């Protein structure tokens, strides 16, 4: 298992993977470490100056402590706001995992640590054969799971954790992200801690609609926690 990066996945789309990924990059870069963020595949991209750009990937690019061309941060960018397999099909392209590994290797030569953000959930397909889980296996980094706290999340979290562990990759830990301001998380956190076998590395409260950054205390705590887990830092 590689120790120079982390793969961030979630129980679903829209659970806070980008918030966590950007916060990780910023917190670790603040320690003086050369850190870069990568969003291997993104759909729902917009055309900016005639080129496809994804908001999540742009946020990772801005946070990275090493200047990078966009194409290295987000090698596969698709315009249709659909699942990556459908987006690739509509665009007449295929998602080449070999190319993603080559880009990762090039990034690893420029930085001491990589934060790689997945797309959607753990089993989102790239085509009929390949999916996010296989990409994570090939990248060979520990996985950080973001659990979106809302009704139904216990089932989603348990299934995702079971799939991650059965895939042969290491679960570095999980982060709880409250998505519903009316949801009371205490019981859910206790239940998931029992099933997963470890408490959340961080529990993020409801931040309000449209929040695009974590509070400073959350960013600092997350950076310390992750830094403590990796011998390479």
Backbone bond lengths (Angstrom), bond angles and torsions (degrees), N, CA, C in turn:
res aa  C-N    CA-C-N  psi(-1)  N-CA   C-N-CA  omega(-1)  CA-C   N-CA-C  phi
1 X - - - 1.462 - - 1.528 109.68 -
2 X 1.342 116.13 124.56 1.463 120.45 179.44 1.525 109.70 -67.08
3 X 1.331 115.79 145.39 1.461 120.52 -177.70 1.528 112.16 -112.07
4 X 1.330 116.91 8.28 1.458 119.69 -174.49 1.517 112.49 -106.68
5 X 1.330 116.89 26.65 1.447 119.36 178.04 1.515 111.43 -175.04
6 X 1.317 115.56 176.18 1.456 121.95 177.79 1.524 107.73 -144.79
7 X 1.322 115.77 144.83 1.462 121.89 177.42 1.520 107.46 -107.77
8 X 1.324 116.55 122.98 1.463 122.27 -176.85 1.522 109.52 -101.01
9 X 1.315 116.37 120.25 1.463 121.34 176.49 1.517 108.74 -126.39
10 X 1.339 115.65 175.42 1.452 119.47 -177.72 1.513 112.28 -141.28
11 X 1.311 115.28 168.28 1.454 120.32 177.14 1.525 111.44 -75.68
12 X 1.326 117.25 -11.17 1.457 121.82 -178.38 1.523 107.31 -171.76
13 X 1.314 115.36 -179.24 1.457 118.89 172.86 1.526 108.88 -83.27
14 X 1.321 116.55 151.86 1.452 120.46 177.44 1.511 115.43 72.67
15 X 1.330 117.62 26.14 1.473 119.63 -178.47 1.530 112.78 -100.34
16 X 1.322 117.66 -4.12 1.461 120.15 178.05 1.512 115.30 112.63
17 X 1.340 117.17 18.87 1.476 119.19 -179.89 1.520 112.02 -59.98
18 X 1.325 116.73 -41.71 1.463 119.07 -177.85 1.518 111.41 -69.23
19 X 1.328 117.81 -41.13 1.458 120.68 176.16 1.524 110.78 -55.02
20 X 1.334 115.41 -46.85 1.454 120.34 -178.89 1.524 110.63 -68.10
21 X 1.318 117.18 -44.85 1.469 120.96 -177.43 1.519 111.30 -61.83
22 X 1.327 116.57 -46.83 1.469 119.96 179.35 1.521 110.38 -64.29
23 X 1.329 117.11 -41.17 1.463 120.28 179.13 1.523 111.21 -62.56
24 X 1.321 116.99 -38.48 1.467 120.61 176.74 1.517 111.26 -62.30
25 X 1.323 115.94 -47.35 1.466 119.85 -179.75 1.523 110.03 -59.48
26 X 1.324 117.15 -47.62 1.462 121.30 -177.19 1.528 111.80 -64.97
27 X 1.336 116.17 -44.33 1.465 119.54 -177.08 1.520 111.39 -66.50
28 X 1.327 117.07 -41.32 1.460 120.05 -179.29 1.523 111.29 -73.56
29 X 1.335 116.86 -35.68 1.465 119.84 177.29 1.523 110.44 -64.23
30 X 1.328 116.60 -32.00 1.461 120.63 -179.79 1.525 112.16 -65.73
31 X 1.333 117.32 -18.91 1.462 120.86 177.61 1.528 111.71 -82.80
32 X 1.322 116.80 -4.51 1.452 121.03 -178.16 1.509 113.72 99.04
33 X 1.313 116.82 -2.01 1.461 121.53 179.15 1.525 110.20 -76.72
34 X 1.316 116.70 140.83 1.461 121.02 174.09 1.526 107.93 -78.67
35 X 1.323 116.71 110.18 1.469 122.98 -173.90 1.521 109.64 -124.61
36 X 1.323 116.49 137.75 1.463 120.24 174.59 1.525 109.06 -129.53
37 X 1.318 115.03 149.79 1.450 121.74 175.41 1.513 110.03 -105.90
38 X 1.321 115.71 147.87 1.456 121.26 -179.79 1.517 109.63 -137.87
39 X 1.317 116.07 136.71 1.463 123.20 173.90 1.527 105.39 -121.42
40 X 1.340 117.75 89.04 1.467 120.02 -171.04 1.521 114.55 -54.91
41 X 1.339 116.25 -41.51 1.462 121.03 -176.20 1.520 108.71 -134.83
42 X 1.330 116.60 134.95 1.457 120.95 177.60 1.520 109.33 -143.77
43 X 1.316 116.16 136.24 1.462 120.95 172.60 1.523 108.34 -115.96
44 X 1.322 116.62 171.83 1.454 119.67 -176.13 1.513 112.92 70.26
45 X 1.343 116.54 30.28 1.465 120.76 -179.43 1.536 110.23 -78.93
46 X 1.324 115.77 157.05 1.462 121.76 177.87 1.523 109.98 -112.26
47 X 1.319 115.24 152.82 1.464 119.59 179.07 1.522 109.77 -85.91
48 X 1.328 114.49 123.18 1.463 122.32 178.22 1.514 107.11 -125.41
49 X 1.299 116.62 113.76 1.462 119.48 -177.36 1.518 112.31 60.91
50 X 1.319 116.51 32.13 1.459 120.49 178.48 1.514 114.53 83.82
51 X 1.338 117.56 1.11 1.460 120.89 -179.45 1.519 110.56 -121.97
52 X 1.315 116.21 146.82 1.453 120.78 -178.94 1.521 110.86 -76.47
53 X 1.321 115.06 132.86 1.446 120.83 179.78 1.531 109.48 -137.14
54 X 1.321 116.17 141.88 1.452 123.08 -179.89 1.521 109.32 -113.10
55 X 1.327 116.61 134.46 1.466 120.56 -175.72 1.524 111.97 -61.40
56 X 1.343 117.15 -40.32 1.470 120.02 179.96 1.521 110.63 -64.08
57 X 1.328 116.16 -44.69 1.465 120.41 -179.22 1.527 110.81 -65.19
58 X 1.322 116.75 -38.53 1.468 119.92 178.49 1.531 110.57 -63.99
59 X 1.322 116.58 -38.16 1.466 119.69 178.12 1.523 110.73 -64.42
60 X 1.326 117.24 -40.64 1.469 120.92 177.10 1.526 111.13 -66.44
61 X 1.326 115.97 -39.66 1.466 120.01 178.88 1.526 110.49 -62.04
62 X 1.327 117.62 -43.96 1.465 121.96 -179.91 1.525 111.30 -65.05
63 X 1.322 116.93 -37.09 1.468 120.40 -176.46 1.518 112.91 -76.12
64 X 1.326 117.43 -25.28 1.464 121.27 -175.65 1.519 111.28 -60.59
65 X 1.331 115.79 142.61 1.465 119.89 -179.36 1.518 112.27 -85.93
66 X 1.333 116.71 -3.98 1.465 122.34 176.08 1.523 107.84 -116.95
67 X 1.342 119.03 125.48 1.467 119.74 178.70 1.527 111.20 -65.26
68 X 1.323 116.11 131.10 1.452 121.28 -175.35 1.520 110.89 -135.50
69 X 1.325 117.42 146.11 1.460 119.29 171.27 1.524 109.33 -68.83
70 X 1.320 115.62 148.09 1.461 119.46 -176.45 1.522 111.96 -56.58
71 X 1.320 117.34 -37.72 1.460 121.44 -175.62 1.529 113.10 -63.14
72 X 1.331 116.97 -21.18 1.466 119.41 175.53 1.521 111.38 -84.27
73 X 1.313 116.29 -30.49 1.459 120.29 177.95 1.528 110.14 -73.79
74 X 1.323 116.46 -39.46 1.473 121.71 -176.53 1.529 109.61 -136.05
75 X 1.334 116.69 80.89 1.469 120.08 -176.13 1.523 114.82 -62.70
76 X 1.328 117.83 -33.60 1.465 120.61 -178.98 1.528 109.11 -119.07
77 X 1.325 115.33 102.79 1.457 122.76 -179.97 1.528 108.90 -114.11
78 X 1.326 115.84 128.17 1.458 121.19 -177.84 1.523 109.86 -125.27
79 X 1.323 115.78 143.67 1.462 120.87 -177.92 1.521 114.14 -79.44
80 X 1.332 120.79 -43.23 1.474 119.86 -177.10 1.531 111.46 -60.40
81 X 1.338 117.75 132.25 1.474 121.11 179.96 1.519 111.58 -83.38
82 X 1.314 115.62 62.26 1.468 122.47 -177.91 1.520 108.68 -133.14
83 X 1.332 116.60 -178.20 1.461 120.13 179.53 1.530 109.70 -60.05
84 X 1.340 118.00 151.72 1.468 119.64 -173.97 1.524 114.32 -60.84
85 X 1.330 117.77 -33.53 1.464 118.43 178.30 1.515 111.22 -65.42
86 X 1.344 116.50 -41.92 1.465 120.63 179.06 1.527 110.63 -71.31
87 X 1.337 116.59 -38.59 1.467 120.25 178.66 1.525 110.82 -62.59
88 X 1.337 116.19 -42.27 1.467 119.79 178.51 1.520 110.59 -64.88
89 X 1.333 116.99 -41.71 1.463 120.49 -179.90 1.524 110.81 -61.98
90 X 1.326 117.13 -46.06 1.466 120.78 -179.91 1.526 111.84 -64.57
91 X 1.333 115.51 -30.30 1.468 120.01 -178.23 1.517 112.46 -86.92
92 X 1.326 117.38 -3.69 1.458 120.88 -179.88 1.512 113.37 70.34
93 X 1.331 116.17 28.89 1.461 120.42 -179.09 1.518 109.19 -127.19
94 X 1.320 116.08 168.80 1.458 121.68 172.70 1.526 108.23 -127.09
95 X 1.320 115.90 150.63 1.461 121.12 -179.87 1.516 108.31 -90.53
96 X 1.316 115.83 112.66 1.463 123.33 -174.44 1.529 109.44 -94.75
97 X 1.330 117.08 106.58 1.454 120.04 -179.51 1.522 111.93 -64.67
98 X 1.336 116.71 -31.93 1.457 119.89 177.34 1.515 111.51 -60.86
99 X 1.328 116.34 -41.15 1.468 120.03 178.09 1.522 110.89 -65.76
100 X 1.330 117.12 -38.65 1.455 119.81 178.50 1.526 111.63 -63.06
101 X 1.318 116.45 -37.63 1.464 119.69 177.39 1.529 110.87 -67.12
102 X 1.327 117.07 -37.13 1.460 120.73 177.34 1.529 111.07 -63.67
103 X 1.329 116.15 -42.41 1.466 119.72 178.18 1.528 109.79 -65.29
104 X 1.333 116.71 -42.55 1.461 119.44 177.63 1.525 111.12 -57.61
105 X 1.334 116.51 -44.19 1.458 119.83 -179.94 1.529 111.17 -61.94
106 X 1.334 116.50 -38.60 1.463 120.48 178.31 1.528 110.82 -66.15
107 X 1.324 116.82 -39.36 1.463 120.37 177.28 1.524 111.10 -66.21
108 X 1.334 116.58 -39.09 1.463 121.06 -178.41 1.526 111.57 -64.33
109 X 1.325 116.57 -24.81 1.460 119.72 177.28 1.517 111.99 -74.14
110 X 1.331 116.75 -18.84 1.464 120.99 -176.06 1.528 112.64 -104.48
111 X 1.325 117.00 -13.64 1.460 119.27 -174.98 1.521 110.58 -137.99
112 X 1.321 115.35 156.14 1.455 120.26 178.68 1.510 113.29 -84.93
113 X 1.338 116.07 -16.33 1.463 118.96 -176.50 1.522 109.05 -152.71
114 X 1.347 116.60 140.37 1.458 122.58 179.09 1.522 110.11 -118.65
115 X 1.307 115.96 135.93 1.464 122.68 171.09 1.519 106.78 -112.51
116 X 1.322 116.17 111.52 1.464 121.07 -173.97 1.522 108.97 -111.28
117 X 1.321 115.30 120.95 1.462 121.14 -177.69 1.517 110.52 -99.40
118 X 1.333 115.96 127.24 1.451 120.79 176.79 1.517 111.90 -74.78
119 X 1.314 116.07 -173.18 1.460 121.86 178.02 1.525 107.84 -123.20
120 X 1.330 116.07 130.26 1.459 119.33 -179.12 1.513 111.55 63.70
121 X 1.338 116.01 -135.94 1.453 121.31 179.79 1.507 112.74 -100.79
122 X 1.314 115.96 -171.33 1.465 123.28 -172.49 1.524 113.43 -67.58
123 X 1.310 117.45 -33.64 1.465 120.72 -175.45 1.517 113.05 -108.24
124 X 1.310 118.27 21.90 1.466 121.26 176.79 1.532 108.85 -64.96
125 X 1.342 118.27 129.59 1.466 120.31 -175.51 1.522 113.84 -82.35
126 X 1.335 114.71 148.73 1.461 122.20 169.28 1.528 110.39 -98.43
127 X 1.313 115.51 -28.79 1.457 123.76 174.22 1.522 106.82 -162.99
128 X 1.330 118.38 -164.20 1.466 120.30 -177.45 1.531 113.02 -69.28
129 X 1.333 117.20 -15.99 1.470 120.96 -174.43 1.528 112.17 -114.48
130 X 1.324 117.51 -41.04 1.464 121.87 -171.26 1.523 111.38 -104.09
131 X 1.330 115.36 149.10 1.459 120.77 179.33 1.529 110.32 -148.27
132 X 1.328 115.07 -177.57 1.464 120.84 -179.21 1.524 110.93 -58.97
133 X 1.316 116.63 -40.50 1.464 120.17 -179.00 1.524 111.43 -59.49
134 X 1.330 116.86 -41.96 1.466 118.54 179.90 1.522 111.01 -67.86
135 X 1.326 117.03 -39.18 1.461 119.26 176.77 1.525 109.99 -58.56
136 X 1.324 117.03 -44.97 1.471 120.18 179.42 1.521 111.05 -61.52
137 X 1.326 116.97 -40.38 1.475 119.87 178.53 1.526 110.46 -61.53
138 X 1.319 115.94 -43.82 1.476 119.10 -177.93 1.528 111.80 -70.07
139 X 1.315 117.11 -35.32 1.461 119.74 177.59 1.526 110.89 -67.20
140 X 1.331 115.62 -33.49 1.468 122.29 172.41 1.525 113.58 68.97
141 X 1.324 116.41 36.00 1.452 121.02 174.75 1.533 109.86 -105.70
142 X 1.328 117.75 154.67 1.460 119.48 169.71 1.533 109.55 -59.90
143 X 1.326 115.54 152.08 1.459 121.14 -176.51 1.523 110.70 -107.26
144 X 1.316 115.67 133.34 1.454 122.42 172.46 1.525 107.16 -107.09
145 X 1.318 116.75 122.16 1.460 122.05 -176.40 1.530 110.55 -100.92
146 X 1.325 115.88 128.06 1.464 121.65 174.25 1.528 107.97 -99.44
147 X 1.311 116.09 118.64 1.462 122.14 -179.87 1.520 108.70 -101.68
148 X 1.326 116.49 118.09 1.455 120.84 176.65 1.518 109.89 -80.57
149 X 1.338 116.94 116.06 1.462 121.47 -176.86 1.525 110.63 -81.48
150 X 1.328 114.39 108.78 1.455 122.59 175.23 1.528 107.24 -164.45
151 X 1.295 117.11 174.55 1.451 120.60 -178.79 1.523 110.58 -56.63
152 X 1.331 116.96 128.30 1.460 121.92 -179.51 1.510 114.67 96.11
153 X 1.340 117.46 -4.64 1.464 119.85 -172.41 1.529 112.88 -71.85
154 X 1.323 118.23 -24.93 1.467 118.65 -179.93 1.526 110.35 -63.05
155 X 1.321 116.30 -45.54 1.460 120.08 177.30 1.520 111.42 -60.60
156 X 1.334 116.79 -48.61 1.465 120.75 -178.67 1.530 111.36 -60.77
157 X 1.332 116.07 -42.31 1.464 119.98 -177.83 1.524 111.17 -67.52
158 X 1.333 117.25 -44.12 1.462 119.96 -179.47 1.529 111.21 -62.76
159 X 1.324 116.72 -45.32 1.460 120.02 179.73 1.528 111.04 -62.83
160 X 1.329 116.70 -40.78 1.465 120.07 -179.31 1.522 111.39 -66.40
161 X 1.330 116.93 -44.88 1.465 120.51 179.57 1.524 110.66 -62.26
162 X 1.332 117.20 -43.17 1.470 120.34 178.53 1.518 110.66 -60.81
163 X 1.334 116.93 -41.39 1.461 120.37 -179.35 1.522 111.42 -68.81
164 X 1.324 117.19 -39.98 1.466 120.43 178.08 1.523 110.05 -60.56
165 X 1.311 116.39 -48.44 1.462 119.87 -177.56 1.519 112.05 -67.38
166 X 1.316 117.86 -36.15 1.472 120.12 179.20 1.520 111.65 -73.36
167 X 1.337 116.75 -16.10 1.463 120.48 178.71 1.525 112.35 -79.09
168 X 1.321 116.72 -9.95 1.457 119.90 178.62 1.510 114.41 87.77
169 X 1.332 117.79 8.73 1.463 120.26 177.06 1.525 108.92 -100.75
170 X 1.308 116.07 162.65 1.455 121.71 -176.74 1.525 110.38 -90.81
171 X 1.323 116.25 132.62 1.459 120.96 173.35 1.521 108.13 -88.24
172 X 1.334 115.69 108.06 1.466 119.88 -178.52 1.518 111.28 -69.91
173 X 1.319 116.77 -27.39 1.452 121.09 -178.40 1.518 109.71 155.82
174 X 1.331 115.43 -177.45 1.456 119.21 179.39 1.509 110.30 -137.83
175 X 1.322 113.55 152.93 1.455 122.04 179.02 1.518 107.72 -120.34
176 X 1.322 116.90 134.14 1.458 121.71 177.91 1.524 109.25 -96.75
177 X 1.322 115.90 128.52 1.462 121.59 -177.32 1.520 109.10 -125.52
178 X 1.322 117.22 111.56 1.463 120.62 -176.57 1.520 110.64 -75.85
179 X 1.334 116.49 120.40 1.463 122.35 -176.11 1.519 113.27 -102.82
180 X 1.314 116.52 -19.14 1.461 121.77 -176.80 1.523 108.70 -118.68
181 X 1.343 117.95 117.30 1.467 119.20 -176.67 1.521 113.05 -63.35
182 X 1.333 118.28 -21.84 1.445 121.29 179.75 1.508 114.23 -91.99
183 X 1.327 116.85 -1.41 1.461 120.77 -177.54 1.524 109.80 -84.47
184 X 1.329 116.80 130.75 1.460 120.88 178.18 1.525 108.92 -93.69
185 X 1.333 118.69 111.39 1.460 121.31 -168.16 1.522 116.54 -85.79
186 X 1.323 119.53 -13.13 1.461 120.18 -169.10 1.531 112.50 -58.46
187 X 1.318 116.83 -48.56 1.458 119.34 -179.13 1.511 112.24 -64.81
188 X 1.330 116.43 -38.87 1.463 120.60 179.00 1.519 111.15 -64.65
189 X 1.320 117.02 -42.02 1.461 120.68 179.53 1.526 110.60 -61.73
190 X 1.325 116.52 -41.74 1.469 120.16 179.34 1.525 110.59 -66.41
191 X 1.324 116.71 -41.55 1.469 120.50 -179.92 1.517 110.93 -64.19
192 X 1.317 117.06 -47.62 1.466 120.42 -178.44 1.528 111.23 -67.53
193 X 1.324 117.34 -34.86 1.466 119.58 176.61 1.523 110.30 -59.95
194 X 1.315 116.12 -39.92 1.458 119.55 178.62 1.507 112.71 -67.31
195 X 1.321 117.63 -44.13 1.458 120.72 -178.02 1.536 112.03 -72.77
196 X 1.318 117.41 -39.78 1.470 120.55 -177.58 1.522 110.98 -78.66
197 X 1.332 116.67 -28.72 1.455 119.95 178.68 1.509 113.75 92.68
198 X 1.329 117.16 8.00 1.453 121.36 177.18 1.523 108.68 -158.52
199 X 1.336 117.12 147.31 1.464 119.58 178.28 1.526 110.40 -73.41
200 X 1.315 118.19 164.36 1.471 119.71 177.57 1.527 110.63 -64.48
201 X 1.307 116.08 143.01 1.460 119.83 174.25 1.526 110.72 -63.02
202 X 1.329 114.39 -31.18 1.456 120.14 -177.68 1.517 108.00 -158.00
203 X 1.332 116.93 138.07 1.460 122.38 174.17 1.526 107.95 -112.98
204 X 1.319 115.98 113.99 1.457 121.60 -176.03 1.524 109.17 -95.64
205 X 1.304 118.17 124.21 1.470 120.47 -179.80 1.528 111.03 -73.27
206 X 1.300 116.03 171.82 1.466 121.48 174.55 1.528 109.04 -58.93
207 X 1.327 117.10 124.67 1.460 121.58 -175.05 1.518 113.12 -102.37
208 X 1.317 116.07 -6.70 1.457 119.32 -177.54 1.514 111.24 99.34
209 X 1.313 115.56 152.29 1.462 120.98 -178.75 1.529 110.54 -62.95
210 X 1.320 115.52 134.47 1.459 120.56 176.78 1.512 115.07 80.82
211 X 1.317 118.77 7.06 1.469 120.73 179.10 1.521 109.88 -61.66
212 X 1.333 116.32 132.18 1.460 119.16 -177.71 1.517 113.04 -120.41
213 X 1.322 116.76 12.21 1.462 119.32 176.67 1.525 109.13 -154.19
214 X 1.316 115.77 153.14 1.461 120.68 177.08 1.530 110.08 -83.71
215 X 1.315 117.85 152.30 1.469 120.33 172.81 1.525 109.53 -59.13
216 X 1.325 118.04 149.48 1.473 120.87 -178.67 1.521 113.75 -52.66
217 X 1.326 117.90 -39.80 1.469 119.43 -178.26 1.524 111.20 -64.76
218 X 1.343 116.77 -34.78 1.465 120.28 178.31 1.522 110.75 -70.77
219 X 1.330 117.01 -41.54 1.469 120.19 178.97 1.520 110.76 -62.65
220 X 1.325 116.31 -44.17 1.463 120.35 -179.30 1.522 111.23 -64.38
221 X 1.331 116.41 -45.85 1.458 120.73 -179.68 1.515 111.07 -61.79
222 X 1.317 116.74 -42.50 1.456 120.43 -178.83 1.525 110.81 -65.02
223 X 1.312 116.79 -42.60 1.456 119.77 178.96 1.511 112.23 -61.76
224 X 1.321 117.04 -42.00 1.468 121.10 179.78 1.524 110.84 -64.71
225 X 1.314 115.68 -43.93 1.465 120.15 -177.47 1.515 110.94 -62.44
226 X 1.334 116.15 -49.22 1.468 119.47 -177.64 1.520 110.92 -68.23
227 X 1.338 116.92 -40.85 1.460 120.26 179.85 1.518 111.27 -58.20
228 X 1.327 115.87 -36.24 1.459 120.66 -177.71 1.516 111.94 -69.66
229 X 1.336 117.82 -19.12 1.453 120.91 -174.68 1.531 114.02 -91.78
230 X 1.320 116.73 -14.05 1.458 119.25 -173.20 1.519 111.77 -115.04
231 X 1.298 115.94 121.81 1.455 121.18 -177.98 1.525 112.35 -65.58
232 X 1.331 116.95 -22.09 1.456 120.62 -176.02 1.524 112.14 -75.41
233 X 1.342 117.58 -12.21 1.470 119.21 -178.00 1.521 109.72 -97.04
